[in-house]
């Protein structure tokens, strides 16, 4: 069976995207297990720490929106992370109903190690690229990000 170029590229890219996604997932899981702090975290719990971030404490709604989950799902995850000492809830002094989530020192250490993994992965990937190749890569990734973001926005409507 002979394929035209577009069909060939489509099939080739589909397989590569799937393999890359799975390899990143497996690599991330292995990396989390090797952390000195955070080896008891699941990838989704680590993603929750990433969404909480190091800056100002965030509300549950802000974190849930970033993770694209509902607040009740996030609440369960935050309770588990709080119980293991990765995050803490901070009540707003002026409005006690408002609760913000922040990382503890343990949570920041786990996040640091996780980010080192990703930065190392990216450094390894781009170390032999020319400036033009890096620009092309960023351009292609921007298109993929926009496509996926637009699709998610359509599903939310």
DSSP file (Angstrom, degrees, kcal/mol; ACC not computed):
  #  RESIDUE AA STRUCTURE BP1 BP2  ACC     N-H-->O    O-->H-N    N-H-->O    O-->H-N    TCO  KAPPA ALPHA  PHI   PSI    X-CA   Y-CA   Z-CA
    1    1 A X              0   0    0      0, 0.0     2,-0.5     0, 0.0     0, 0.0   0.000 360.0 360.0 360.0 122.9    0.0    0.0    0.0
    2    2 A X        -     0   0    0      0, 0.0     2,-0.3     0, 0.0     0, 0.0  -0.809 360.0-155.2 -97.4 131.3    1.5    3.3   -1.1
    3    3 A X        -     0   0    0     -2,-0.5     2,-0.1     1,-0.0     0, 0.0  -0.774  16.0-120.1-104.4 148.8    0.7    6.4    1.0
    4    4 A X     >  -     0   0    0     -2,-0.3     4,-2.3     1,-0.1     5,-0.2  -0.421  38.0-101.7 -76.4 166.3    0.7   10.0   -0.1
    5    5 A X  H  > S+     0   0    0      1,-0.2     4,-3.0     2,-0.2     5,-0.2   0.888 119.7  52.3 -58.3 -43.5    3.1   12.3    1.7
    6    6 A X  H  > S+     0   0    0      1,-0.2     4,-2.5     2,-0.2    -1,-0.2   0.910 110.9  46.7 -63.5 -42.2    0.4   13.9    3.9
    7    7 A X  H  > S+     0   0    0      2,-0.2     4,-2.6     1,-0.2     5,-0.2   0.914 113.0  50.3 -64.9 -42.3   -0.9   10.5    5.1
    8    8 A X  H  X S+     0   0    0     -4,-2.3     4,-2.8     2,-0.2    -2,-0.2   0.950 113.0  45.2 -59.3 -50.4    2.7    9.3    5.8
    9    9 A X  H  X S+     0   0    0     -4,-3.0     4,-2.8     1,-0.2     5,-0.3   0.897 112.4  52.4 -62.4 -40.4    3.5   12.4    7.8
   10   10 A X  H  X S+     0   0    0     -4,-2.5     4,-2.2    -5,-0.2    -1,-0.2   0.941 113.5  42.2 -61.0 -48.5    0.3   12.2    9.7
   11   11 A X  H  X S+     0   0    0     -4,-2.6     4,-2.2     2,-0.2    -2,-0.2   0.917 115.2  50.2 -65.4 -43.6    0.8    8.6   10.7
   12   12 A X  H  X S+     0   0    0     -4,-2.8     4,-2.3    -5,-0.2    -2,-0.2   0.928 113.4  45.3 -61.3 -46.3    4.5    9.2   11.5
   13   13 A X  H  X S+     0   0    0     -4,-2.8     4,-3.0    -5,-0.2     5,-0.2   0.879 110.0  54.9 -67.1 -37.8    3.7   12.2   13.7
   14   14 A X  H  X S+     0   0    0     -4,-2.2     4,-2.1    -5,-0.3    -1,-0.2   0.939 111.1  44.6 -59.8 -47.7    0.9   10.4   15.5
   15   15 A X  H  X S+     0   0    0     -4,-2.2     4,-2.6     1,-0.2    -2,-0.2   0.909 114.5  49.3 -63.7 -42.7    3.1    7.6   16.5
   16   16 A X  H  X S+     0   0    0     -4,-2.3     4,-3.0     2,-0.2     5,-0.2   0.919 109.8  50.6 -65.5 -43.3    5.9    9.9   17.5
   17   17 A X  H  X S+     0   0    0     -4,-3.0     4,-2.7     1,-0.2    -1,-0.2   0.933 112.4  47.4 -59.2 -45.2    3.6   12.1   19.7
   18   18 A X  H  X S+     0   0    0     -4,-2.1     4,-2.5    -5,-0.2     5,-0.2   0.933 113.7  46.8 -62.2 -46.7    2.2    9.0   21.4
   19   19 A X  H  X S+     0   0    0     -4,-2.6     4,-2.9     2,-0.2     5,-0.2   0.923 113.3  48.8 -62.2 -44.3    5.7    7.6   22.0
   20   20 A X  H  X S+     0   0    0     -4,-3.0     4,-2.8     2,-0.2     5,-0.3   0.938 111.6  49.7 -61.4 -46.5    7.0   11.0   23.3
   21   21 A X  H  X S+     0   0    0     -4,-2.7     4,-2.3    -5,-0.2    -2,-0.2   0.936 114.5  44.1 -57.8 -48.1    4.0   11.4   25.6
   22   22 A X  H  X S+     0   0    0     -4,-2.5     4,-2.8     1,-0.2     5,-0.2   0.891 113.5  50.6 -66.4 -39.6    4.5    7.9   27.0
   23   23 A X  H  X S+     0   0    0     -4,-2.9     4,-2.7     2,-0.2     5,-0.2   0.902 111.1  48.0 -65.9 -40.5    8.2    8.2   27.4
   24   24 A X  H  X S+     0   0    0     -4,-2.8     4,-2.7    -5,-0.2     5,-0.2   0.927 112.7  50.1 -64.0 -43.2    7.9   11.5   29.2
   25   25 A X  H  X S+     0   0    0     -4,-2.3     4,-2.4    -5,-0.3    -2,-0.2   0.945 114.6  42.5 -59.2 -50.0    5.3   10.0   31.5
   26   26 A X  H  X S+     0   0    0     -4,-2.8     4,-2.4     1,-0.2    -2,-0.2   0.900 114.8  50.6 -64.3 -41.6    7.5    6.9   32.3
   27   27 A X  H  X S+     0   0    0     -4,-2.7     4,-2.3    -5,-0.2    -1,-0.2   0.896 111.0  48.8 -63.9 -40.9   10.6    9.1   32.7
   28   28 A X  H  X S+     0   0    0     -4,-2.7     4,-2.6    -5,-0.2    -2,-0.2   0.924 110.3  50.9 -65.5 -44.3    8.7   11.4   35.1
   29   29 A X  H  X S+     0   0    0     -4,-2.4     4,-1.8     1,-0.2    -2,-0.2   0.924 112.3  46.7 -58.8 -45.0    7.4    8.5   37.1
   30   30 A X  H  X S+     0   0    0     -4,-2.4     4,-1.0     1,-0.2    -1,-0.2   0.900 111.8  51.6 -64.2 -40.4   10.9    7.0   37.4
   31   31 A X  H >X S+     0   0    0     -4,-2.3     3,-0.5     1,-0.2     4,-0.5   0.910 107.8  51.4 -63.2 -43.0   12.3   10.5   38.3
   32   32 A X  H >< S+     0   0    0     -4,-2.6     3,-1.1     1,-0.2     9,-0.2   0.892 106.5  54.4 -62.6 -39.5    9.8   11.0   41.1
   33   33 A X  H 3< S+     0   0    0     -4,-1.8    -1,-0.2     1,-0.2    -2,-0.2   0.778 108.1  51.0 -64.7 -25.5   10.6    7.6   42.6
   34   34 A X  H << S+     0   0    0     -4,-1.0    -1,-0.2    -3,-0.5    -2,-0.2   0.491  82.8 117.6 -91.7  -3.9   14.3    8.6   42.8
   35   35 A X    <<  -     0   0    0     -3,-1.1     4,-0.3    -4,-0.5     3,-0.2  -0.319  62.0-143.5 -64.2 144.3   13.7   11.9   44.5
   36   36 A X  S    S+     0   0    0      1,-0.3     2,-0.5     2,-0.1    -1,-0.1   0.852  97.9  31.6 -74.5 -33.6   15.3   12.3   48.0
   37   37 A X  S    S+     0   0    0     72,-0.2    -1,-0.3     1,-0.1    76,-0.1  -0.993 126.2  25.1-119.0 126.1   12.2   14.3   48.9
   38   38 A X    >   +     0   0    0     -2,-0.5     3,-2.0    -3,-0.2    -1,-0.1   0.536  68.7 131.0 104.6   6.8    8.9   13.4   47.3
   39   39 A X  T 3  S+     0   0    0     -4,-0.3    -3,-0.1     1,-0.3    -2,-0.1   0.657  73.3  60.8 -68.0 -12.3    9.5    9.8   46.4
   40   40 A X  T 3  S+     0   0    0      2,-0.1    -1,-0.3    -8,-0.0     2,-0.3   0.324  87.4 102.7 -93.1   8.0    6.1    9.0   47.9
   41   41 A X    <   -     0   0    0     -3,-2.0     2,-0.2    -9,-0.2     3,-0.0  -0.640  65.2-137.2 -92.7 147.6    4.4   11.3   45.4
   42   42 A X     >  -     0   0    0     -2,-0.3     4,-2.4     1,-0.1     5,-0.2  -0.586  33.1-105.8 -88.9 162.5    2.4   10.2   42.4
   43   43 A X  H  > S+     0   0    0      1,-0.2     4,-2.4     2,-0.2     5,-0.2   0.895 122.8  51.8 -56.2 -39.6    2.8   12.1   39.2
   44   44 A X  H  > S+     0   0    0      2,-0.2     4,-1.6     1,-0.2    -1,-0.2   0.875 109.0  50.1 -67.8 -33.9   -0.6   13.8   39.6
   45   45 A X  H  > S+     0   0    0      2,-0.2     4,-2.0     1,-0.2    -1,-0.2   0.894 110.2  50.6 -67.8 -38.4    0.4   14.9   43.2
   46   46 A X  H  X S+     0   0    0     -4,-2.4     4,-2.3     1,-0.2    -2,-0.2   0.905 107.8  52.9 -64.4 -40.0    3.6   16.3   41.8
   47   47 A X  H  X S+     0   0    0     -4,-2.4     4,-2.3     1,-0.2    -1,-0.2   0.849 106.1  54.6 -63.2 -32.8    1.6   18.2   39.2
   48   48 A X  H  X S+     0   0    0     -4,-1.6     4,-2.2     2,-0.2    -1,-0.2   0.917 107.3  49.2 -65.9 -42.7   -0.5   19.6   42.0
   49   49 A X  H  X S+     0   0    0     -4,-2.0     4,-2.5     2,-0.2    -2,-0.2   0.905 110.3  51.8 -61.1 -40.5    2.7   20.9   43.7
   50   50 A X  H  < S+     0   0    0     -4,-2.3    -2,-0.2     1,-0.2    -1,-0.2   0.923 110.1  48.6 -61.1 -44.4    3.8   22.4   40.4
   51   51 A X  H  < S+     0   0    0     -4,-2.3    -1,-0.2     1,-0.2    -2,-0.2   0.865 110.0  51.1 -66.0 -36.3    0.4   24.2   40.1
   52   52 A X  H  < S+     0   0    0     -4,-2.2    -1,-0.2    -5,-0.1    -2,-0.2   0.933  96.4 178.5 -65.7 -44.8    0.6   25.5   43.6
   53   53 A X     <  -     0   0    0     -4,-2.5    50,-0.5    -5,-0.2     5,-0.1   0.068  41.5 -79.4  70.9 179.1    4.0   26.9   42.9
   54   54 A X  S    S+     0   0    0     -4,-0.1    -1,-0.2    48,-0.1     3,-0.1   0.659  99.4  80.3 -93.3 -20.3    6.4   28.8   45.0
   55   55 A X  S    S-     0   0    0      1,-0.2     3,-0.1    -3,-0.1    -3,-0.0   0.339  97.5 -21.8 -73.6-151.8    4.9   32.3   44.8
   56   56 A X  S    S-     0   0    0      1,-0.1    -1,-0.2    46,-0.1    45,-0.1  -0.152  83.0 -90.6 -54.9 145.2    2.0   33.7   46.7
   57   57 A X        -     0   0    0     -3,-0.1     2,-0.3    43,-0.1    45,-0.2  -0.259  47.1-143.1 -55.5 145.9   -0.4   31.1   48.1
   58   58 A X  E     -A  101   0A   0     43,-2.0    43,-3.6    -5,-0.1     2,-0.1  -0.794   9.5-114.1-114.3 155.1   -3.3   30.3   45.8
   59   59 A X  E  >  -A  100   0A   0     -2,-0.3     4,-2.1    41,-0.2     5,-0.2  -0.412  32.3-110.3 -78.0 162.9   -6.9   29.5   46.3
   60   60 A X  H  > S+     0   0    0     39,-0.6     4,-2.9     1,-0.2     5,-0.2   0.884 119.7  55.1 -60.0 -38.7   -8.3   26.1   45.6
   61   61 A X  H  > S+     0   0    0      2,-0.2     4,-2.3     1,-0.2    -1,-0.2   0.898 107.0  49.5 -63.6 -40.8  -10.2   27.5   42.6
   62   62 A X  H  > S+     0   0    0      2,-0.2     4,-1.9     1,-0.2    -1,-0.2   0.921 114.6  44.4 -63.7 -43.8   -7.0   29.0   41.1
   63   63 A X  H  X S+     0   0    0     -4,-2.1     4,-2.2     2,-0.2     5,-0.2   0.925 112.8  51.2 -67.8 -44.5   -5.1   25.7   41.4
   64   64 A X  H  X>S+     0   0    0     -4,-2.9     5,-2.2     1,-0.2     4,-1.1   0.895 109.3  51.2 -60.0 -40.9   -8.1   23.6   40.1
   65   65 A X  H  <5S+     0   0    0     -4,-2.3     3,-0.3     1,-0.2    -1,-0.2   0.909 110.0  49.3 -63.6 -41.6   -8.3   25.9   37.1
   66   66 A X  H  <5S+     0   0    0     -4,-1.9    -1,-0.2     1,-0.2    -2,-0.2   0.879 117.0  41.0 -64.9 -37.7   -4.6   25.5   36.3
   67   67 A X  H  <5S-     0   0    0     -4,-2.2    -1,-0.2    -5,-0.1    -2,-0.2   0.563 107.3-127.5 -85.8  -9.3   -4.9   21.7   36.7
   68   68 A X  T  <5 +     0   0    0     -4,-1.1     2,-0.3    -3,-0.3    -3,-0.2   0.917  69.2 118.3  59.3  46.2   -8.2   21.6   34.8
   69   69 A X      < -     0   0    0     -5,-2.2    -1,-0.2    -6,-0.1     2,-0.1  -0.858  69.5 -96.9-129.0 167.3   -9.9   19.6   37.6
   70   70 A X     >  -     0   0    0     -2,-0.3     4,-2.0     1,-0.1     3,-0.3  -0.494  34.4-112.4 -84.2 161.8  -12.9   20.4   39.8
   71   71 A X  H  > S+     0   0    0      1,-0.2     4,-2.7     2,-0.2     5,-0.1   0.837 114.5  56.7 -63.7 -34.8  -12.3   21.8   43.3
   72   72 A X  H  > S+     0   0    0      2,-0.2     4,-1.4     1,-0.2    -1,-0.2   0.893 107.8  48.2 -67.1 -37.1  -13.6   18.7   45.0
   73   73 A X  H  > S+     0   0    0     -3,-0.3     4,-1.6     1,-0.2    -2,-0.2   0.928 114.2  47.0 -64.0 -44.6  -11.1   16.5   43.2
   74   74 A X  H  X S+     0   0    0     -4,-2.0     4,-3.1     1,-0.2     5,-0.3   0.882 104.8  60.7 -64.1 -38.6   -8.4   18.9   44.2
   75   75 A X  H  X S+     0   0    0     -4,-2.7     4,-2.2     1,-0.2    -1,-0.2   0.889 104.3  49.2 -58.2 -41.1   -9.5   19.1   47.8
   76   76 A X  H  X S+     0   0    0     -4,-1.4     4,-1.9     2,-0.2    -1,-0.2   0.930 113.0  47.0 -62.8 -46.1   -8.9   15.4   48.2
   77   77 A X  H  X S+     0   0    0     -4,-1.6     4,-2.5     1,-0.2    -2,-0.2   0.912 111.9  49.9 -64.1 -42.8   -5.4   15.7   46.7
   78   78 A X  H  X S+     0   0    0     -4,-3.1     4,-2.8     1,-0.2     5,-0.2   0.890 107.8  54.1 -65.0 -38.9   -4.6   18.7   48.9
   79   79 A X  H  X S+     0   0    0     -4,-2.2     4,-2.3    -5,-0.3    -1,-0.2   0.918 110.7  46.2 -60.7 -42.8   -5.7   16.9   52.0
   80   80 A X  H  X S+     0   0    0     -4,-1.9     4,-1.4     2,-0.2    -2,-0.2   0.925 114.0  47.7 -65.4 -44.3   -3.4   14.0   51.2
   81   81 A X  H  <>S+     0   0    0     -4,-2.5     5,-2.8     1,-0.2     6,-0.7   0.876 112.0  50.3 -65.2 -36.9   -0.5   16.3   50.5
   82   82 A X  H ><5S+     0   0    0     -4,-2.8     3,-1.4     1,-0.2    -1,-0.2   0.911 107.2  54.3 -66.3 -42.1   -1.2   18.3   53.6
   83   83 A X  H 3<5S+     0   0    0     -4,-2.3    -1,-0.2     1,-0.3    -2,-0.2   0.803 110.2  46.8 -62.4 -29.6   -1.2   15.1   55.7
   84   84 A X  T 3<5S-     0   0    0     -4,-1.4    -1,-0.3    -5,-0.1    -2,-0.2   0.364 120.3-108.3 -96.2   4.7    2.2   14.1   54.3
   85   85 A X  T < 5S+     0   0    0     -3,-1.4    22,-0.4    -4,-0.2    21,-0.4   0.685  86.5 113.9  85.8  18.7    3.7   17.6   55.0
   86   86 A X  S   <S+     0   0    0     -5,-2.8    18,-2.4    20,-0.2    21,-0.3   0.770  80.3  16.1 -92.0 -28.7    4.0   18.9   51.4
   87   87 A X  E     -B  103   0A   0     -6,-0.7     2,-0.3    16,-0.3    16,-0.2  -0.894  61.9-155.5-137.1 165.6    1.4   21.8   51.6
   88   88 A X  E     -B  102   0A   0     14,-2.5    14,-2.2    -2,-0.3     2,-0.4  -0.993  19.7-122.1-142.5 153.7   -0.5   23.7   54.2
   89   89 A X  E     -B  101   0A   0     -2,-0.3     2,-0.5    12,-0.2    12,-0.2  -0.774  23.3-161.5 -93.5 135.8   -3.7   25.7   54.2
   90   90 A X  E     -B  100   0A   0     10,-3.5    10,-3.0    -2,-0.4     2,-0.3  -0.974   9.7-142.6-122.1 120.8   -3.5   29.3   55.2
   91   91 A X  E     -B   99   0A   0     -2,-0.5     2,-0.3     8,-0.2     8,-0.2  -0.611  23.6-114.4 -82.9 141.6   -6.7   31.2   56.2
   92   92 A X        -     0   0    0      6,-2.5     6,-0.2     3,-0.6    -1,-0.1  -0.582  17.9-144.3 -73.3 129.4   -7.1   34.8   55.2
   93   93 A X  S    S+     0   0    0     -2,-0.3     3,-0.3     1,-0.2    -1,-0.1   0.866  98.4  43.3 -65.4 -36.6   -7.0   37.1   58.2
   94   94 A X  S    S+     0   0    0      1,-0.3     2,-0.3     2,-0.1    -1,-0.2   0.779 128.6  25.5 -83.5 -25.8   -9.6   39.5   56.8
   95   95 A X    >   -     0   0    0      3,-0.1     3,-2.0     1,-0.1    -3,-0.6  -0.828  66.2-167.4-139.1  97.7  -12.0   36.8   55.5
   96   96 A X  T 3  S+     0   0    0     -2,-0.3    -1,-0.1    -3,-0.3    -3,-0.1   0.624  84.3  68.5 -64.2 -13.5  -11.7   33.5   57.3
   97   97 A X  T 3  S+     0   0    0     -6,-0.1     2,-0.5     2,-0.0    -1,-0.3   0.765  83.5  84.9 -74.9 -23.8  -13.7   31.7   54.6
   98   98 A X    <   -     0   0    0     -3,-2.0    -6,-2.5    -6,-0.2     2,-0.5  -0.686  61.4-174.1 -85.0 123.0  -10.9   32.2   52.1
   99   99 A X  E     - B   0  91A   0     -2,-0.5   -39,-0.6    -8,-0.2     2,-0.3  -0.966   3.5-165.5-119.3 131.3   -8.3   29.5   52.3
  100  100 A X  E     -AB  59  90A   0    -10,-3.0   -10,-3.5    -2,-0.5     2,-0.4  -0.844  12.8-135.7-114.5 154.3   -5.1   29.5   50.3
  101  101 A X  E     +AB  58  89A   0    -43,-3.6   -43,-2.0    -2,-0.3     2,-0.3  -0.902  25.0 173.7-112.4 136.3   -2.7   26.7   49.7
  102  102 A X  E     - B   0  88A   0    -14,-2.2   -14,-2.5    -2,-0.4     2,-0.2  -0.960  32.2-106.0-137.5 155.8    1.1   27.1   50.0
  103  103 A X  E     - B   0  87A   0    -50,-0.5   -16,-0.3    -2,-0.3     2,-0.1  -0.532  28.0-139.2 -77.8 146.3    4.0   24.7   49.8
  104  104 A X     >  -     0   0    0    -18,-2.4     4,-2.5    -2,-0.2     5,-0.2  -0.382  38.5 -92.3 -87.2 178.1    5.9   23.8   52.9
  105  105 A X  H  > S+     0   0    0      1,-0.2     4,-2.2     2,-0.2     5,-0.2   0.900 131.3  52.0 -59.1 -40.1    9.7   23.5   52.9
  106  106 A X  H  > S+     0   0    0    -21,-0.4     4,-2.1     1,-0.2    -1,-0.2   0.903 109.4  49.2 -63.0 -41.5    9.3   19.8   52.1
  107  107 A X  H  > S+     0   0    0    -22,-0.4     4,-2.3   -21,-0.3    -2,-0.2   0.883 110.0  51.0 -65.1 -39.5    7.0   20.6   49.2
  108  108 A X  H  X S+     0   0    0     -4,-2.5     4,-2.6     2,-0.2    -2,-0.2   0.888 109.4  50.8 -66.2 -38.5    9.5   23.2   47.8
  109  109 A X  H  X S+     0   0    0     -4,-2.2     4,-2.3     2,-0.2    -2,-0.2   0.925 111.2  47.7 -63.7 -44.1   12.3   20.7   48.0
  110  110 A X  H  X S+     0   0    0     -4,-2.1     4,-2.2     1,-0.2    -2,-0.2   0.908 113.1  48.7 -63.1 -41.2   10.3   18.1   46.1
  111  111 A X  H  X S+     0   0    0     -4,-2.3     4,-2.7     2,-0.2     5,-0.2   0.900 109.0  53.3 -65.5 -41.1    9.3   20.7   43.5
  112  112 A X  H  X S+     0   0    0     -4,-2.6     4,-2.1     1,-0.2    -2,-0.2   0.937 111.2  45.8 -58.0 -47.6   13.0   21.8   43.2
  113  113 A X  H  X S+     0   0    0     -4,-2.3     4,-1.7     1,-0.2    -1,-0.2   0.888 112.6  50.4 -65.2 -39.2   14.1   18.3   42.4
  114  114 A X  H  X S+     0   0    0     -4,-2.2     4,-1.9     1,-0.2    -1,-0.2   0.914 110.6  48.9 -65.3 -42.9   11.2   17.7   40.0
  115  115 A X  H  X S+     0   0    0     -4,-2.7     4,-3.0     1,-0.2     5,-0.3   0.867 106.2  57.3 -66.2 -35.2   12.1   20.9   38.1
  116  116 A X  H  X S+     0   0    0     -4,-2.1     4,-2.4    -5,-0.2    -1,-0.2   0.896 104.7  53.2 -59.7 -39.4   15.7   19.9   38.0
  117  117 A X  H  X S+     0   0    0     -4,-1.7     4,-2.2     2,-0.2    -2,-0.2   0.950 112.6  42.5 -59.0 -50.5   14.6   16.7   36.2
  118  118 A X  H  X S+     0   0    0     -4,-1.9     4,-2.5     2,-0.2     5,-0.2   0.902 114.1  50.2 -67.0 -41.0   12.7   18.6   33.6
  119  119 A X  H  X S+     0   0    0     -4,-3.0     4,-2.9     1,-0.2    -1,-0.2   0.903 111.4  49.7 -63.7 -38.9   15.4   21.2   33.1
  120  120 A X  H  X S+     0   0    0     -4,-2.4     4,-2.4    -5,-0.3    -2,-0.2   0.902 110.1  50.7 -64.2 -41.0   17.9   18.4   32.7
  121  121 A X  H  X S+     0   0    0     -4,-2.2     4,-1.9     2,-0.2    -2,-0.2   0.925 114.1  43.8 -61.6 -46.1   15.7   16.7   30.1
  122  122 A X  H  X S+     0   0    0     -4,-2.5     4,-2.5     2,-0.2    -2,-0.2   0.911 112.0  52.9 -67.8 -43.0   15.3   19.9   28.1
  123  123 A X  H  X S+     0   0    0     -4,-2.9     4,-1.3     1,-0.2    -2,-0.2   0.918 110.7  47.9 -57.3 -43.8   19.0   20.8   28.4
  124  124 A X  H  < S+     0   0    0     -4,-2.4     4,-0.3     1,-0.2    -1,-0.2   0.896 112.1  50.3 -63.9 -40.2   19.9   17.4   27.1
  125  125 A X  H  < S+     0   0    0     -4,-1.9     3,-0.3     1,-0.2    -2,-0.2   0.896 120.0  32.9 -65.6 -41.9   17.4   17.7   24.2
  126  126 A X  H >< S+     0   0    0     -4,-2.5     3,-2.0     1,-0.2    -1,-0.2   0.504  86.7 100.8 -97.1  -3.4   18.6   21.1   23.0
  127  127 A X  T 3< S+     0   0    0     -4,-1.3    -1,-0.2     1,-0.3    -2,-0.1   0.795  92.7  34.4 -58.7 -31.4   22.4   21.0   23.8
  128  128 A X  T 3  S+     0   0    0     -4,-0.3    -1,-0.3    -3,-0.3     2,-0.2   0.262  95.0 112.8-106.3  12.4   23.4   20.2   20.2
  129  129 A X    <   -     0   0    0     -3,-2.0     2,-0.1     1,-0.1    -3,-0.0  -0.559  64.1-126.5 -84.0 147.5   20.7   22.3   18.5
  130  130 A X     >  -     0   0    0     -2,-0.2     4,-2.1     1,-0.1     5,-0.2  -0.399  31.9-103.7 -78.6 167.9   21.5   25.4   16.5
  131  131 A X  H  > S+     0   0    0      1,-0.2     4,-2.3     2,-0.2     5,-0.2   0.903 123.9  52.3 -60.0 -41.6   19.7   28.7   17.3
  132  132 A X  H  > S+     0   0    0      1,-0.2     4,-2.4     2,-0.2    -1,-0.2   0.894 108.2  50.3 -63.1 -39.8   17.4   28.2   14.3
  133  133 A X  H  > S+     0   0    0      2,-0.2     4,-2.4     1,-0.2    -1,-0.2   0.884 109.7  51.0 -65.8 -37.7   16.5   24.7   15.4
  134  134 A X  H  X S+     0   0    0     -4,-2.1     4,-2.5     2,-0.2    -2,-0.2   0.912 110.5  49.2 -64.7 -41.9   15.6   26.0   18.8
  135  135 A X  H  X S+     0   0    0     -4,-2.3     4,-2.4     2,-0.2    -2,-0.2   0.915 111.7  49.0 -62.9 -42.9   13.4   28.7   17.3
  136  136 A X  H  X S+     0   0    0     -4,-2.4     4,-2.7     2,-0.2    -2,-0.2   0.899 111.0  50.3 -62.6 -41.3   11.7   26.1   15.1
  137  137 A X  H  X S+     0   0    0     -4,-2.4     4,-2.9     2,-0.2     5,-0.2   0.935 111.4  47.2 -62.9 -47.2   11.2   23.8   18.1
  138  138 A X  H  X S+     0   0    0     -4,-2.5     4,-2.3     1,-0.2    -2,-0.2   0.907 112.4  51.1 -61.1 -41.7    9.6   26.6   20.1
  139  139 A X  H  X S+     0   0    0     -4,-2.4     4,-1.8     2,-0.2    -2,-0.2   0.935 112.3  45.4 -61.1 -47.8    7.4   27.6   17.2
  140  140 A X  H  X S+     0   0    0     -4,-2.7     4,-2.1     1,-0.2    -2,-0.2   0.914 113.4  49.5 -63.8 -43.7    6.2   24.0   16.7
  141  141 A X  H  X S+     0   0    0     -4,-2.9     4,-2.9     1,-0.2    -1,-0.2   0.870 107.6  55.2 -64.5 -35.9    5.6   23.6   20.5
  142  142 A X  H  X S+     0   0    0     -4,-2.3     4,-2.5    -5,-0.2    -1,-0.2   0.905 107.8  49.3 -62.2 -41.5    3.6   26.8   20.5
  143  143 A X  H  X S+     0   0    0     -4,-1.8     4,-2.5     2,-0.2    -2,-0.2   0.920 112.5  47.0 -63.5 -43.6    1.4   25.6   17.8
  144  144 A X  H  X S+     0   0    0     -4,-2.1     4,-2.6     2,-0.2     5,-0.2   0.927 112.5  49.7 -63.9 -45.2    0.8   22.3   19.7
  145  145 A X  H  X S+     0   0    0     -4,-2.9     4,-2.6     1,-0.2    -2,-0.2   0.922 112.4  47.4 -60.1 -45.1    0.1   24.1   22.9
  146  146 A X  H  X S+     0   0    0     -4,-2.5     4,-3.0     2,-0.2     5,-0.2   0.922 111.4  50.9 -63.6 -44.5   -2.4   26.5   21.2
  147  147 A X  H  X S+     0   0    0     -4,-2.5     4,-2.3     1,-0.2    -2,-0.2   0.944 114.6  42.7 -58.1 -49.5   -4.2   23.6   19.5
  148  148 A X  H  X S+     0   0    0     -4,-2.6     4,-2.3     2,-0.2    -1,-0.2   0.893 114.7  50.6 -65.7 -39.9   -4.6   21.7   22.7
  149  149 A X  H  X S+     0   0    0     -4,-2.6     4,-2.3    -5,-0.2    -2,-0.2   0.916 111.0  48.6 -64.0 -44.1   -5.5   24.8   24.7
  150  150 A X  H  X S+     0   0    0     -4,-3.0     4,-2.2     1,-0.2    -2,-0.2   0.900 110.8  51.3 -63.0 -40.7   -8.2   25.7   22.1
  151  151 A X  H  X S+     0   0    0     -4,-2.3     4,-1.8    -5,-0.2    -2,-0.2   0.910 110.6  48.1 -63.7 -41.4   -9.6   22.2   22.2
  152  152 A X  H  X S+     0   0    0     -4,-2.3     4,-1.6     1,-0.2    -2,-0.2   0.900 110.2  52.0 -66.4 -39.3   -9.8   22.2   26.0
  153  153 A X  H  X S+     0   0    0     -4,-2.3     4,-0.9     1,-0.2    -1,-0.2   0.893 108.6  51.2 -63.3 -39.8  -11.5   25.6   25.9
  154  154 A X  H  < S+     0   0    0     -4,-2.2     3,-0.5     1,-0.2    -1,-0.2   0.885 109.4  50.2 -63.6 -38.7  -14.1   24.3   23.4
  155  155 A X  H  < S+     0   0    0     -4,-1.8    -1,-0.2     1,-0.2    -2,-0.2   0.803 107.1  55.1 -70.7 -28.6  -14.8   21.3   25.6
  156  156 A X  H  <        0   0    0     -4,-1.6    -1,-0.2     1,-0.2    -2,-0.2   0.704 360.0 360.0 -76.3 -19.5  -15.3   23.6   28.6
  157  157 A X     <        0   0    0     -4,-0.9    -1,-0.2    -3,-0.5    -2,-0.2   0.489 360.0 360.0 -73.9 360.0  -18.0   25.7   26.8
